[in-house]
Amino acid sequence: YWVDEYPFGYWPYEIVGVTPEIKDGIQASLARDFSKVKATTIKGDFTSQINFNNLMKFGFVFVYNDLNMDYGFIQMQSKGQTYANRVQMHNFPIRAALYIQDKLETQGFIMNIGVRLDYSHSRTDWWDLEKNAYNPYFISSQYAKYKDDYEFEMVKSKPQWQLSPRLGISHPITVNSKLFFNYGHFKQIPQYETLFRIQRSSTSALSAIGNPNLTLAKTIAYELGYDHLIFNSILIQ
């Protein structure tokens, strides 16, 4: 019979001739990850009531990343000595943002208006996907064309700047009800795995490649609604 690393009791059904604790003989747990990731963040925010009607806010954030990536799946029946595919890269991307917002309050309405500027830079040299995508010396296995000592055309990653508006308006109708409208753009950096990855199989054939110039994902959110407070209690001591 075959045994594996499953814990006792993982497979509760009895099998004729063997104990209930033994399930099968597959080789599992092939994933390995020795990556070390660090991030340093500097952030500041400032708020000022500049006059009776206007509350100003502004701030910034800066993030420096140290991504030492080493992960993949080991080759079966190799005693963990070789990898079926593996990613090893060391990159130092940065991102930053600035924002400014004004809260304008009058007797008839309240308005929050602002803008956010996002900056992102992968800061790396990357394989030129336009020139290498169909190059057999780049994509095929070592048994066909690819060799580890080949050099391919590289390009520098480009920085990105993106502007995001924010707007919120609230109009009181009564003491307990109001109309409101909110609109904004929100940006999110892609997962670093999709930016920094060149993955080859055990034969060195290209199986996956990232793109450090992927644009920030954008979500546009808006809502129009009516808000009414049904219960309003006052505590008297």
Salt bridges, closest charged atoms under 4 A:
ASP24 OD2 - LYS23 NZ 2.27
ASP66 OD1 - HIS90 NE2 2.71
ASP70 OD1 - ARG86 NE 3.00
ASP118 OD1 - ARG116 NE 3.11
ASP125 OD1 - LYS156 NZ 3.28
GLU153 OE1 - LYS131 NZ 3.27
GLU193 OE2 - ARG197 NH1 3.36
